Amino acid sequence: MMRRFNLFPVFFILVGALLAAMAVAEPLQNIAGPNDWWYSAQKNIEKYLGRPYAIGAVGKKSFDCSGFVWRIMAENGIMLKRTTARKLYMCLPSVTKDRYYGSGSLVFFDNMKHVGIVKDKESFYHAQTSKGTNLSKFDPYWRHKIYGFKKIPTR
């Protein structure tokens, strides 16, 4: 005698499990947004503030400007080839004017010879030859040297 196996209850168990997983995953996905990257990046930036400047250095004890930006991106899941500020400017997407001073944008100075990460409309993080990694104000000295802004590809 051959036994028949009813798959109907198994189907409902699998569909129920899938719906339950989606119900849990969806709110978490909605909570996550572009600012999650910035929150994590700021934590990493802050742990490296005060480190000395060294040309060609990518951390963790010293940095140059593009090495600092590269380290912050790498530690936050954005893998780009380590390069100069000029090449970084050329390979990243543009930022709309309304996002120039948006948190996490990159700001380039001196004809693409220097790069920093925008904190807000007032300040930016960078590795400066005279001060090492620090937070600087967009004062007249720095504003006069701005070449342009680029977007960090967070997704």
Secondary structure, DSSP 8 states (H G I E B T S, - for coil): -------HHHHHHHHHHHHHHHHHHHHHHHH--HHHHHHHHHHHHHHHTT--B-TT-BSSS-B-HHHHHHHHHHTTT-------HHHHHHHS-B--GGGTTSTT-EEEETTTTEEEEE-SSSEEEEEETTTEEEEEE--HHHHHHEEEEE-----
